[in-house]
Amino acid sequence: MLNKNIMTLMLFGLLAIPGVAFAQADEADDLDVIELELDKGTPKQAPPTANAAPTYQESTPKDNTLTDFSGLGTLSPFKEVSVIQKRFLPKTGRFQLFGGGTLVTNDPFFNTIGAVGKASYFLSETWGVELNYFGLSTSTRQGTDDLRNNLNVSTENLVYPKSFIGGDIVFVPVYGKMTWFNERIVPFDLYFSAGYGTTETQSGENAGTVHLAAGQIFALSKAHAVRWDFSWNFFNATGIDGAQNSFNNLFLTVGWSWFFPEASYR
């Protein structure tokens, strides 16, 4: 009886082994199919080459923190970066003729107005030389007439200019732009000048004069501009009584400039 049971168990085991083998084979096939599908959905990456520059995907971790700075060595130096837009009104190697009107703003005794002519030449965008001529006309203020007529205060010793001529060195350190009522952009140059000349007074004396100026040139085209400045003249002159005193005139000048020849290098 025992032998019969043992034989039955052995027969059952032999019949079950192929089933287990077939089940394991089916499970292995299913795993192969799953791996194949996963491989199809994964994007392929080209193998890196030896000379390829690192990319953000290669050098930047998943938390977006940049740790590899080796690619910065291939960037252009900052000194090689230049301004693309050139000056709207270039001045190098060009002449400027200016004409305008002027008035003295700091004389309490006389009203002095006149015409101004300037001729300049620019060695570069920053430096130039300039000749100035002021032709002036003067009349007494009401307060000066009252001093003479009502208080018998002599005003003959007061000195006022009849003309000025001189030469300057012009320095243009600033180039900028501004808007005109939000309608257009107007480029401008801010300049300073200093020089020496002579002031002719009403008595005919030619007094040596130190001339300082600061102003702006607003470009309308490559050849035309509106210009204004403050000019300050310092000189010593002799009155009718023979006494010499120091005087200064602060001129406000506004006018029109013409630049030539044509700026062919723009």
ZIBELLIN-V459297 format. One record per pair of residues at least 4 apart in sequence whose ideal C-beta (glycine too) atoms are under 7 Angstrom apart, sorted by the first residue. I is the first residue (numbers start at 1). J is the second residue. If there is no record, write none. Layout:
# ZIBELLIN-V459297
{{I/J} {I/J}}
This chain:
# ZIBELLIN-V459297
{{1/5} {2/6} {3/7} {4/8} {5/9} {6/10} {7/11} {8/12} {9/13} {10/14} {11/15} {12/16} {13/17} {16/20} {17/21} {18/22} {19/23} {20/24} {21/25} {22/26} {23/27} {24/28} {25/29} {26/30} {27/31} {28/32} {29/33} {30/34} {31/35} {32/36} {33/37} {34/38} {35/39} {36/40} {37/41} {38/42} {48/52} {53/71} {53/74} {54/58} {54/59} {54/68} {54/70} {54/71} {55/59} {56/60} {59/67} {59/68} {60/64} {60/66} {61/65} {61/67} {76/80} {86/90} {86/266} {87/125} {87/175} {88/187} {88/219} {89/187} {89/219} {89/222} {89/225} {89/259} {90/125} {90/263} {90/266} {91/122} {91/125} {91/128} {91/259} {92/122} {92/124} {92/125} {94/122} {94/259} {94/260} {94/261} {94/263} {95/120} {95/121} {95/260} {96/120} {96/257} {96/259} {97/119} {97/258} {98/117} {98/118} {98/227} {98/255} {98/257} {99/117} {99/255} {99/256} {100/116} {100/253} {100/254} {100/255} {100/256} {101/115} {101/116} {101/254} {101/255} {102/113} {102/114} {102/116} {102/134} {102/251} {102/252} {102/253} {103/112} {103/113} {103/252} {104/112} {104/249} {104/250} {104/251} {105/250} {105/252} {106/250} {107/112} {107/160} {107/249} {108/143} {109/140} {109/141} {109/144} {109/155} {109/158} {110/138} {110/139} {110/140} {110/141} {110/144} {110/160} {111/138} {111/139} {111/141} {112/136} {112/138} {112/160} {112/161} {113/137} {114/134} {114/135} {114/136} {114/137} {115/135} {116/134} {116/253} {116/255} {117/133} {118/130} {118/131} {118/132} {119/130} {119/131} {120/128} {120/129} {120/130} {120/170} {121/128} {121/129} {122/128} {123/127} {123/128} {125/172} {126/171} {126/172} {126/173} {127/170} {127/171} {128/170} {129/167} {129/169} {129/170} {130/167} {130/168} {130/170} {130/193} {131/167} {132/165} {132/166} {132/168} {132/197} {132/211} {133/165} {134/163} {134/164} {135/163} {136/161} {136/162} {136/163} {138/160} {140/144} {140/145} {142/146} {143/147} {144/148} {144/155} {145/149} {146/150} {147/151} {147/153} {147/155} {148/153} {148/155} {156/240} {157/239} {157/240} {157/241} {159/201} {159/237} {159/239} {159/247} {160/201} {160/202} {161/199} {161/200} {161/201} {161/249} {162/200} {162/201} {162/202} {163/200} {164/197} {164/199} {164/209} {164/233} {165/197} {165/198} {166/195} {166/196} {166/197} {166/198} {166/209} {166/211} {167/195} {167/196} {167/197} {168/193} {168/194} {168/195} {168/211} {168/213} {169/193} {169/194} {169/195} {170/191} {170/193} {171/191} {171/192} {171/193} {172/189} {172/191} {173/190} {174/190} {175/189} {176/188} {177/185} {177/186} {177/187} {178/186} {178/188} {179/185} {180/184} {180/186} {186/218} {186/219} {187/219} {188/216} {188/217} {188/218} {188/219} {189/216} {189/217} {190/216} {191/215} {191/217} {192/214} {193/213} {194/212} {195/211} {196/209} {196/210} {196/211} {197/209} {197/211} {198/206} {198/207} {198/208} {198/209} {199/207} {199/209} {199/233} {199/235} {200/206} {201/205} {201/207} {201/237} {203/240} {205/237} {205/238} {207/235} {207/236} {207/237} {208/235} {209/233} {209/234} {209/235} {210/234} {211/231} {211/233} {212/232} {213/229} {213/230} {213/231} {214/229} {214/230} {215/227} {215/228} {215/229} {215/230} {216/228} {217/225} {217/227} {217/257} {218/225} {218/226} {219/225} {220/224} {220/225} {220/226} {222/263} {222/266} {223/258} {223/259} {223/260} {224/257} {224/258} {225/257} {226/256} {227/255} {227/257} {228/253} {228/254} {229/253} {230/250} {230/251} {230/252} {231/251} {231/253} {232/248} {232/250} {233/248} {233/249} {234/248} {235/247} {236/244} {236/245} {236/246} {237/244} {237/245} {237/247} {238/242} {238/243} {238/244} {239/243} {239/245}}
